[in-house]
């Protein structure tokens, strides 16, 4: 069982929480906590040994915590995701392989794309693929069709696996902190389109990738995972793109793992991540 808590910080929180769990004969196997001193905000992730479920546990924890406390007891262990794609296969292929071998930490319910390029690989893994038929110029109709399809599968998260379209604030607002994107840049550097071209022209010696939640502000959502690799002066834009695909795959996989294992707290436009 996993318990997630965030609230205003005060003296004695860890003792109070531990006391409630001890009273319920729950053995703690892992406890991670962090205090943002500037914001005076407390975060805790607790794993306890599986045992009898206590229906009133959340209520009992709320009673010993500040009034603003947000408590989640045993979040859904097996998450459901829907993946949105365009034409690039590397991130989707990694997700489908992990899903096939049950190491993803979630089940892929469907893949939605506005090209049919990746339909074949989805069929090979027996995953439903939906192509959006609405012309890409019609943003409202496009997003409405995407939303209709997504809601059919009731996913916990939507994963943008190299989905090369900007979603409107109206669409994002319907799935707050439930849309995960992989950006082919070490944000905030080189946000927006063609980051490898930007990086090449700038003559950088490091390139990277960022997995983040999607918000109304383009490529500025709370960051889940980042990684960088060195490049030399001889690297071309094509070399950077090739290396970038490998790092994008790794960073998205790590970001997804952290979210799906309930290791991420969102606070403001930042995240607290318990590895």
NUVEXMAR-315345 format. One record per residue (C-alpha): z, y, x; residue number from 1; residue in one letter. Coordinates in pm, 1 decimal, always signed. Layout:
# NUVEXMAR-315345
<r <Z, Y, X>, NUM, 'a'>
...
***
This chain:
# NUVEXMAR-315345
<r <+0.0, +0.0, +0.0>, 1, 'x'>
<r <-83.7, +351.1, +120.6>, 2, 'x'>
<r <+106.1, +664.4, +22.0>, 3, 'x'>
<r <-32.8, +1011.8, +87.8>, 4, 'x'>
<r <+184.0, +1321.4, +60.1>, 5, 'x'>
<r <+129.7, +1690.1, +127.0>, 6, 'x'>
<r <+358.7, +1977.0, +32.9>, 7, 'x'>
<r <+546.9, +2282.5, +155.8>, 8, 'x'>
<r <+752.3, +2190.8, +460.7>, 9, 'x'>
<r <+1130.1, +2182.4, +446.7>, 10, 'x'>
<r <+1416.7, +2012.1, +627.0>, 11, 'x'>
<r <+1478.0, +1646.8, +542.7>, 12, 'x'>
<r <+1140.2, +1545.8, +397.1>, 13, 'x'>
<r <+1092.8, +1236.5, +614.3>, 14, 'x'>
<r <+1446.4, +1119.4, +542.5>, 15, 'x'>
<r <+1406.3, +1176.3, +169.3>, 16, 'x'>
<r <+1077.6, +988.7, +152.4>, 17, 'x'>
<r <+1209.2, +701.9, +365.7>, 18, 'x'>
<r <+1516.0, +682.7, +144.7>, 19, 'x'>
<r <+1310.6, +635.3, -170.8>, 20, 'x'>
<r <+1104.1, +360.4, -6.8>, 21, 'x'>
<r <+1415.4, +186.4, +129.6>, 22, 'x'>
<r <+1576.1, +194.9, -214.7>, 23, 'x'>
<r <+1268.9, +13.2, -347.7>, 24, 'x'>
<r <+1291.5, -245.4, -65.8>, 25, 'x'>
<r <+958.8, -129.0, +76.1>, 26, 'x'>
<r <+913.3, -193.3, +447.9>, 27, 'x'>
<r <+728.6, +83.7, +633.6>, 28, 'x'>
<r <+469.8, -53.2, +877.5>, 29, 'x'>
<r <+309.1, +278.8, +971.2>, 30, 'x'>
<r <+415.7, +639.8, +923.2>, 31, 'x'>
<r <+225.8, +943.7, +1046.0>, 32, 'x'>
<r <+330.5, +1299.4, +971.8>, 33, 'x'>
<r <+223.7, +1646.5, +1075.7>, 34, 'x'>
<r <+346.8, +1997.6, +1004.8>, 35, 'x'>
<r <+115.7, +2297.6, +1016.0>, 36, 'x'>
<r <+379.7, +2546.3, +1126.8>, 37, 'x'>
<r <+162.9, +2849.7, +1066.4>, 38, 'x'>
<r <+100.3, +2749.2, +704.9>, 39, 'x'>
<r <+442.6, +2578.5, +666.9>, 40, 'x'>
<r <+266.6, +2275.3, +522.1>, 41, 'x'>
<r <+370.3, +1910.6, +557.6>, 42, 'x'>
<r <+136.8, +1607.1, +563.1>, 43, 'x'>
<r <+230.9, +1238.4, +563.7>, 44, 'x'>
<r <+47.8, +907.3, +547.2>, 45, 'x'>
<r <+264.0, +598.3, +500.3>, 46, 'x'>
<r <+162.1, +232.8, +493.2>, 47, 'x'>
<r <+409.3, -14.0, +347.9>, 48, 'x'>
<r <+393.2, -390.5, +330.2>, 49, 'x'>
<r <+227.3, -526.8, +20.4>, 50, 'x'>
<r <+481.0, -622.0, -238.8>, 51, 'x'>
<r <+559.1, -557.4, -598.9>, 52, 'x'>
<r <+399.7, -242.4, -734.6>, 53, 'x'>
<r <+651.9, +14.8, -852.9>, 54, 'x'>
<r <+499.9, +209.2, -1145.1>, 55, 'x'>
<r <+756.9, +487.6, -1112.8>, 56, 'x'>
<r <+722.6, +525.1, -735.2>, 57, 'x'>
<r <+509.5, +838.5, -750.9>, 58, 'x'>
<r <+752.5, +998.1, -994.7>, 59, 'x'>
<r <+1051.9, +905.5, -778.4>, 60, 'x'>
<r <+886.7, +1055.6, -471.8>, 61, 'x'>
<r <+802.5, +1374.2, -663.3>, 62, 'x'>
<r <+1170.5, +1410.7, -752.8>, 63, 'x'>
<r <+1277.3, +1440.5, -386.8>, 64, 'x'>
<r <+984.8, +1662.0, -280.0>, 65, 'x'>
<r <+911.8, +2033.4, -330.6>, 66, 'x'>
<r <+752.8, +2125.7, -666.9>, 67, 'x'>
<r <+411.5, +2181.8, -507.2>, 68, 'x'>
<r <+393.7, +1827.6, -363.2>, 69, 'x'>
<r <+74.3, +1626.5, -408.5>, 70, 'x'>
<r <+150.2, +1253.6, -398.7>, 71, 'x'>
<r <-99.7, +966.3, -410.8>, 72, 'x'>
<r <+30.9, +612.1, -426.6>, 73, 'x'>
<r <-202.3, +328.9, -333.9>, 74, 'x'>
<r <-538.4, +504.8, -367.3>, 75, 'x'>
<r <-829.5, +282.9, -466.6>, 76, 'x'>
<r <-859.5, +46.4, -166.0>, 77, 'x'>
<r <-1226.5, -40.8, -213.1>, 78, 'x'>
<r <-1422.4, +279.4, -255.0>, 79, 'x'>
<r <-1765.5, +311.0, -413.4>, 80, 'x'>
<r <-2039.6, +526.1, -259.7>, 81, 'x'>
<r <-2389.0, +641.9, -348.6>, 82, 'x'>
<r <-2618.2, +738.9, -61.7>, 83, 'x'>
<r <-2877.9, +1018.2, -75.5>, 84, 'x'>
<r <-3170.1, +998.7, +168.2>, 85, 'x'>
<r <-3505.3, +1151.7, +257.6>, 86, 'x'>
<r <-3716.0, +966.7, +517.6>, 87, 'x'>
<r <-3501.5, +906.3, +827.6>, 88, 'x'>
<r <-3363.5, +553.8, +836.0>, 89, 'x'>
<r <-3104.3, +534.8, +1115.2>, 90, 'x'>
<r <-2792.5, +643.2, +926.3>, 91, 'x'>
<r <-2883.9, +455.3, +609.9>, 92, 'x'>
<r <-2960.6, +136.8, +803.6>, 93, 'x'>
<r <-2619.6, +148.0, +970.4>, 94, 'x'>
<r <-2446.9, +195.4, +634.0>, 95, 'x'>
<r <-2639.6, -91.3, +475.6>, 96, 'x'>
<r <-2558.8, -329.9, +761.7>, 97, 'x'>
<r <-2188.4, -243.2, +746.9>, 98, 'x'>
<r <-2198.1, -285.9, +370.6>, 99, 'x'>
<r <-2368.5, -625.4, +404.0>, 100, 'x'>
<r <-2104.1, -752.8, +645.6>, 101, 'x'>
<r <-1823.6, -595.9, +439.1>, 102, 'x'>
<r <-1703.5, -376.2, +724.4>, 103, 'x'>
<r <-1785.8, -42.5, +563.0>, 104, 'x'>
<r <-1463.2, -5.6, +367.9>, 105, 'x'>
<r <-1664.4, +67.5, +54.6>, 106, 'x'>
<r <-1944.2, -79.4, -152.3>, 107, 'x'>
<r <-2283.2, +89.5, -165.5>, 108, 'x'>
<r <-2372.5, +118.9, -531.1>, 109, 'x'>
<r <-2717.6, +271.1, -493.8>, 110, 'x'>
<r <-2949.0, +477.6, -275.1>, 111, 'x'>
<r <-3130.1, +781.5, -414.4>, 112, 'x'>
<r <-3427.5, +942.7, -242.6>, 113, 'x'>
<r <-3708.1, +1183.7, -313.2>, 114, 'x'>
<r <-3954.0, +974.2, -112.1>, 115, 'x'>
<r <-4006.0, +598.5, -131.5>, 116, 'x'>
<r <-4001.9, +558.2, +249.7>, 117, 'x'>
<r <-3665.9, +379.2, +253.2>, 118, 'x'>
<r <-3706.7, +174.8, -63.1>, 119, 'x'>
<r <-3808.5, -141.3, +123.8>, 120, 'x'>
<r <-3500.0, -155.9, +345.5>, 121, 'x'>
<r <-3277.3, -110.4, +39.7>, 122, 'x'>
<r <-3448.2, -400.4, -133.6>, 123, 'x'>
<r <-3397.6, -617.4, +173.6>, 124, 'x'>
<r <-3023.1, -558.5, +136.2>, 125, 'x'>
<r <-3037.6, -595.8, -243.7>, 126, 'x'>
<r <-2926.6, -236.6, -304.4>, 127, 'x'>
<r <-3076.7, -41.6, -598.8>, 128, 'x'>
<r <-3310.2, +236.5, -487.7>, 129, 'x'>
<r <-3402.9, +526.4, -713.0>, 130, 'x'>
<r <-3684.0, +766.1, -635.2>, 131, 'x'>
<r <-3658.1, +1112.0, -786.6>, 132, 'x'>
<r <-3986.4, +1183.1, -959.0>, 133, 'x'>
<r <-3920.2, +1549.3, -1038.2>, 134, 'x'>
<r <-4124.8, +1787.0, -818.0>, 135, 'x'>
<r <-3915.4, +1913.3, -529.3>, 136, 'x'>
<r <-4002.3, +2269.6, -625.7>, 137, 'x'>
<r <-3795.9, +2231.7, -943.0>, 138, 'x'>
<r <-3444.6, +2246.4, -799.1>, 139, 'x'>
<r <-3258.3, +2246.1, -1130.9>, 140, 'x'>
<r <-3445.5, +1943.6, -1266.9>, 141, 'x'>
<r <-3418.5, +1765.3, -932.7>, 142, 'x'>
<r <-3043.1, +1807.1, -911.9>, 143, 'x'>
<r <-2995.8, +1715.5, -1276.9>, 144, 'x'>
<r <-3175.0, +1387.5, -1220.1>, 145, 'x'>
<r <-2969.5, +1320.9, -907.7>, 146, 'x'>
<r <-2648.5, +1393.8, -1098.6>, 147, 'x'>
<r <-2748.5, +1167.5, -1387.5>, 148, 'x'>
<r <-2816.2, +880.6, -1147.9>, 149, 'x'>
<r <-2498.4, +937.4, -947.1>, 150, 'x'>
<r <-2278.4, +940.1, -1256.4>, 151, 'x'>
<r <-2420.6, +605.9, -1368.1>, 152, 'x'>
<r <-2252.4, +446.1, -1066.2>, 153, 'x'>
<r <-1922.2, +639.0, -1080.1>, 154, 'x'>
<r <-1885.9, +665.0, -700.8>, 155, 'x'>
<r <-1581.5, +791.0, -517.2>, 156, 'x'>
<r <-1807.1, +962.9, -263.6>, 157, 'x'>
<r <-2167.4, +1073.5, -220.9>, 158, 'x'>
<r <-2301.5, +1029.9, +132.4>, 159, 'x'>
<r <-2589.9, +1243.3, +256.4>, 160, 'x'>
<r <-2750.6, +1013.1, +514.0>, 161, 'x'>
<r <-3006.0, +1257.0, +653.3>, 162, 'x'>
<r <-3075.1, +1399.3, +308.4>, 163, 'x'>
<r <-3289.7, +1695.2, +403.8>, 164, 'x'>
<r <-3232.7, +1917.8, +103.5>, 165, 'x'>
<r <-2975.4, +2187.8, +42.8>, 166, 'x'>
<r <-2765.8, +2118.1, -264.7>, 167, 'x'>
<r <-2683.0, +2412.2, -489.2>, 168, 'x'>
<r <-2325.7, +2543.6, -525.5>, 169, 'x'>
<r <-2339.3, +2431.9, -888.7>, 170, 'x'>
<r <-2407.1, +2071.0, -788.9>, 171, 'x'>
<r <-2147.4, +2070.3, -511.6>, 172, 'x'>
<r <-1883.2, +2209.1, -750.4>, 173, 'x'>
<r <-1920.3, +1900.3, -968.5>, 174, 'x'>
<r <-1813.4, +1674.7, -679.6>, 175, 'x'>
<r <-1554.7, +1877.9, -481.7>, 176, 'x'>
<r <-1468.9, +1723.4, -144.1>, 177, 'x'>
<r <-1656.6, +1410.2, -247.0>, 178, 'x'>
<r <-1989.3, +1481.3, -72.5>, 179, 'x'>
<r <-2007.9, +1382.8, +295.4>, 180, 'x'>
<r <-2287.3, +1503.9, +520.9>, 181, 'x'>
<r <-2399.9, +1427.5, +874.4>, 182, 'x'>
<r <-2530.8, +1733.9, +1053.5>, 183, 'x'>
<r <-2736.9, +1691.1, +1366.6>, 184, 'x'>
<r <-2549.1, +1953.9, +1561.3>, 185, 'x'>
<r <-2203.6, +2011.0, +1703.6>, 186, 'x'>
<r <-2107.9, +2265.0, +1436.6>, 187, 'x'>
<r <-2068.1, +2556.7, +1419.5>, 188, 'x'>
<r <-2340.3, +2575.3, +1685.6>, 189, 'x'>
<r <-2701.6, +2553.9, +1567.2>, 190, 'x'>
<r <-2636.7, +2532.9, +1194.8>, 191, 'x'>
<r <-2925.4, +2509.7, +951.5>, 192, 'x'>
<r <-3271.6, +2374.6, +1024.6>, 193, 'x'>
<r <-3416.8, +2240.9, +1351.4>, 194, 'x'>
<r <-3095.9, +2235.6, +1556.8>, 195, 'x'>
<r <-3251.8, +2029.5, +1837.5>, 196, 'x'>
<r <-3528.2, +2284.8, +1873.5>, 197, 'x'>
<r <-3263.2, +2556.4, +1880.7>, 198, 'x'>
<r <-3063.0, +2361.2, +2139.7>, 199, 'x'>
<r <-3369.7, +2301.4, +2358.3>, 200, 'x'>
<r <-3465.9, +2668.0, +2352.1>, 201, 'x'>
<r <-3108.9, +2765.6, +2440.2>, 202, 'x'>
<r <-3106.6, +2523.7, +2735.2>, 203, 'x'>
<r <-2783.9, +2352.2, +2637.1>, 204, 'x'>
<r <-2630.2, +2077.3, +2849.1>, 205, 'x'>
<r <-2450.7, +1912.3, +2555.5>, 206, 'x'>
<r <-2573.0, +1807.7, +2212.9>, 207, 'x'>
<r <-2371.9, +1657.1, +1931.8>, 208, 'x'>
<r <-2329.1, +1573.2, +1567.5>, 209, 'x'>
<r <-2078.4, +1660.0, +1297.1>, 210, 'x'>
<r <-1970.3, +1473.4, +985.7>, 211, 'x'>
<r <-1821.2, +1706.8, +728.1>, 212, 'x'>
<r <-1750.2, +1759.1, +361.9>, 213, 'x'>
<r <-2010.1, +1966.8, +180.3>, 214, 'x'>
<r <-1905.3, +2302.4, +34.6>, 215, 'x'>
<r <-2082.6, +2608.4, -104.2>, 216, 'x'>
<r <-2125.9, +2743.1, +248.6>, 217, 'x'>
<r <-2409.3, +2574.5, +436.8>, 218, 'x'>
<r <-2281.9, +2345.3, +714.2>, 219, 'x'>
<r <-1936.1, +2504.6, +706.1>, 220, 'x'>
<r <-1732.5, +2244.6, +514.6>, 221, 'x'>
<r <-1414.8, +2078.3, +647.3>, 222, 'x'>
<r <-1497.4, +1869.5, +953.9>, 223, 'x'>
<r <-1427.3, +1495.9, +958.6>, 224, 'x'>
<r <-1564.0, +1384.3, +1293.4>, 225, 'x'>
<r <-1756.6, +1526.0, +1588.6>, 226, 'x'>
<r <-1898.3, +1394.1, +1911.7>, 227, 'x'>
<r <-2106.5, +1528.4, +2199.2>, 228, 'x'>
<r <-2318.8, +1376.7, +2475.1>, 229, 'x'>
<r <-2460.9, +1539.1, +2789.7>, 230, 'x'>
<r <-2829.1, +1620.9, +2833.5>, 231, 'x'>
<r <-3005.0, +1738.4, +3146.7>, 232, 'x'>
<r <-3250.9, +2021.0, +3205.7>, 233, 'x'>
<r <-3533.1, +1766.8, +3196.8>, 234, 'x'>
<r <-3463.4, +1659.0, +2838.8>, 235, 'x'>
<r <-3735.0, +1755.0, +2593.7>, 236, 'x'>
<r <-3683.1, +1827.8, +2226.9>, 237, 'x'>
<r <-3806.9, +1472.9, +2155.8>, 238, 'x'>
<r <-3551.9, +1330.3, +2401.6>, 239, 'x'>
<r <-3276.6, +1522.5, +2226.1>, 240, 'x'>
<r <-3386.5, +1399.3, +1884.4>, 241, 'x'>
<r <-3387.5, +1037.6, +2006.4>, 242, 'x'>
<r <-3040.2, +1066.5, +2160.0>, 243, 'x'>
<r <-2922.4, +1261.7, +1860.2>, 244, 'x'>
<r <-3006.1, +982.2, +1617.9>, 245, 'x'>
<r <-2768.1, +748.6, +1797.7>, 246, 'x'>
<r <-2483.9, +998.2, +1797.2>, 247, 'x'>
<r <-2547.1, +1092.5, +1433.2>, 248, 'x'>
<r <-2511.7, +728.4, +1333.2>, 249, 'x'>
<r <-2185.6, +688.7, +1524.6>, 250, 'x'>
<r <-2031.3, +1012.3, +1399.6>, 251, 'x'>
<r <-2116.8, +945.3, +1035.2>, 252, 'x'>
<r <-1974.5, +592.5, +1061.9>, 253, 'x'>
<r <-1649.8, +726.9, +1207.3>, 254, 'x'>
<r <-1623.1, +1004.2, +951.1>, 255, 'x'>
<r <-1678.0, +758.4, +667.1>, 256, 'x'>
<r <-1418.3, +516.9, +806.0>, 257, 'x'>
<r <-1156.9, +791.1, +819.5>, 258, 'x'>
<r <-1224.6, +900.3, +463.5>, 259, 'x'>
<r <-1251.0, +550.5, +319.0>, 260, 'x'>
<r <-923.1, +446.7, +484.2>, 261, 'x'>
<r <-751.2, +752.9, +333.4>, 262, 'x'>
<r <-678.1, +907.7, +672.0>, 263, 'x'>
<r <-803.1, +1257.6, +589.4>, 264, 'x'>
<r <-618.8, +1546.5, +425.8>, 265, 'x'>
<r <-818.3, +1856.1, +331.3>, 266, 'x'>
<r <-627.9, +2182.8, +351.3>, 267, 'x'>
<r <-819.4, +2506.6, +315.4>, 268, 'x'>
<r <-1137.2, +2463.3, +514.4>, 269, 'x'>
<r <-971.0, +2234.2, +768.6>, 270, 'x'>
<r <-875.7, +1870.3, +784.3>, 271, 'x'>
<r <-571.3, +1682.1, +907.6>, 272, 'x'>
<r <-688.4, +1342.5, +1032.2>, 273, 'x'>
<r <-450.4, +1056.5, +1107.1>, 274, 'x'>
<r <-632.5, +808.2, +1331.1>, 275, 'x'>
***
